Amino acid sequence: MAKGKETTRKMIAQHKRARHDYHILDTYECGLVLTGTEVKSLRQGRASLVDGFAQLDGGEAWLHNVHIPEYAQGTWTNHSARRKRKLLLHREELDKLIGKTQESGLTLVPLALYFKEGRAKVEIALARGKREFDKRQTLREKQDRREADRAMSAARRKQRA
């Protein structure tokens, strides 16, 4: 890659609810092993990460329940929409994740699916589930920040006038 060249990310799908339901501890960028019709369907911007999760099995990482719909112009070679897909990670990252996911309460959640330099990538997060009061506290903090920003912008407007 040339020096100074920016890497572009074409977003396909995001799992916005994950940041609400989980404390994100660490994130990893992974490649995906896909079939041709899956790639074509992703290039049309069709995917859903809502029920997805990643699992470590036999020293490999797998992505489960991610919905990539069948390619409309596909034939008998079409893929199944919710099949498990292999994640491509470096051995050091896999070993680190295997150690971390042995702890109770930690899980691997997909956050985003995108193309980077023409290759499909998924961003997974090592996460711990939030309890109900944590979710309420997060919403309260977000609302307080929003109200403070409004008050500050109103004060600036009055000061200018």
C-alpha positions in Angstrom: 0.0 0.0 0.0 1.3 3.4 -0.9 2.4 5.8 1.9 -0.3 8.3 2.8 -3.1 6.4 1.1 -6.2 6.3 3.3 -8.0 3.0 3.7 -11.6 3.3 2.8 -14.3 1.4 4.7 -17.6 0.8 2.9 -20.1 0.0 5.7 -22.5 -2.9 5.0 -24.2 -3.5 8.4 -23.8 -2.4 12.0 -25.1 -3.9 15.2 -26.0 -0.7 17.0 -27.9 -2.5 19.8 -24.7 -4.3 20.9 -23.2 -1.1 22.4 -26.4 -0.7 24.4 -26.5 -4.3 25.6 -22.8 -4.9 26.3 -19.8 -3.3 27.9 -17.2 -3.4 25.0 -13.8 -4.4 26.4 -11.8 -4.9 23.2 -12.3 -5.0 19.5 -10.7 -7.0 16.7 -10.9 -6.8 12.9 -11.3 -10.2 11.2 -11.5 -11.4 7.7 -14.3 -13.7 6.6 -14.3 -16.9 4.5 -17.2 -16.3 2.1 -18.6 -17.9 -1.0 -19.1 -15.9 -4.3 -22.8 -15.4 -3.9 -22.3 -14.1 -0.3 -19.9 -11.5 -1.5 -22.3 -10.4 -4.3 -25.1 -10.1 -1.8 -22.9 -8.1 0.6 -21.9 -5.7 -2.3 -25.6 -5.0 -2.6 -25.5 -3.9 1.0 -27.7 -6.7 2.4 -26.8 -8.2 5.8 -28.0 -8.3 9.4 -25.8 -8.7 12.5 -28.6 -8.6 15.0 -28.6 -12.2 16.2 -25.0 -12.8 15.4 -22.2 -14.0 17.8 -18.7 -15.5 17.4 -17.5 -18.7 19.0 -14.1 -20.3 19.4 -14.1 -23.9 18.5 -11.1 -26.2 18.0 -8.6 -23.3 17.8 -10.7 -21.5 15.2 -13.1 -18.6 15.3 -16.6 -19.0 13.8 -19.3 -16.4 13.2 -22.8 -17.8 13.8 -26.4 -16.4 13.0 -25.3 -13.5 10.8 -27.9 -13.2 8.1 -26.6 -12.7 4.6 -29.6 -13.1 2.3 -29.4 -15.3 -0.8 -28.2 -13.5 -3.9 -31.2 -12.7 -6.1 -29.5 -13.6 -9.4 -27.9 -16.7 -7.9 -28.7 -20.2 -9.1 -28.4 -23.6 -7.4 -24.9 -22.4 -6.1 -26.6 -20.0 -3.7 -25.5 -20.1 -0.1 -27.7 -20.7 3.0 -28.5 -17.4 4.7 -27.5 -18.2 8.3 -24.6 -20.6 7.8 -21.6 -20.4 10.1 -18.7 -18.6 8.6 -15.0 -18.9 9.5 -13.3 -15.8 10.9 -9.7 -15.1 9.9 -7.5 -14.0 12.8 -3.8 -14.1 13.7 -2.8 -16.9 15.9 -1.8 -14.5 18.7 -5.2 -12.9 18.6 -6.9 -16.3 18.7 -4.8 -17.4 21.7 -5.6 -14.2 23.5 -9.4 -14.6 22.8 -9.4 -18.2 23.9 -7.9 -17.2 27.2 -10.3 -14.3 27.7 -13.5 -16.1 26.7 -12.8 -18.8 29.4 -13.7 -16.1 31.9 -17.4 -16.2 32.9 -19.7 -13.6 31.4 -17.5 -12.7 28.4 -18.7 -13.2 24.8 -17.7 -12.3 21.3 -20.2 -10.0 19.5 -20.0 -8.7 15.9 -20.2 -4.9 15.8 -19.8 -4.0 12.1 -19.6 -5.7 8.7 -17.8 -3.7 6.0 -15.5 -3.8 2.9 -11.9 -2.6 3.4 -9.7 -2.4 0.3 -12.2 -4.8 -1.5 -12.2 -7.4 1.2 -15.1 -8.2 3.5 -14.2 -7.6 7.2 -16.1 -8.0 10.4 -15.4 -6.1 13.6 -15.9 -8.3 16.6 -15.8 -7.2 20.2 -15.0 -9.0 23.4 -17.9 -7.9 25.6 -19.6 -8.4 28.9 -23.4 -8.2 29.1 -24.9 -5.2 30.8 -27.5 -5.5 33.5 -30.7 -3.6 33.4 -29.6 -0.8 35.7 -26.4 -0.4 33.7 -28.5 0.2 30.6 -30.7 2.8 32.4 -27.6 4.5 33.7 -26.0 4.7 30.3 -29.2 6.2 28.8 -29.4 8.7 31.7 -25.8 9.8 31.1 -26.4 10.2 27.4 -29.5 12.3 28.1 -27.6 14.5 30.6 -24.8 15.1 28.1 -27.4 16.1 25.5 -29.1 18.5 27.9 -25.8 20.0 28.9 -24.9 20.5 25.2 -28.2 22.2 24.5 -27.8 24.5 27.5 -24.3 25.5 26.4 -25.3 26.2 22.8 -28.3 28.3 24.1 -25.9 30.3 26.3 -23.6 30.9 23.3 -26.5 32.1 21.2 -27.6 34.5 23.9 -24.0 35.8 24.3 -23.8 36.5 20.6 -27.0 38.5 20.5 
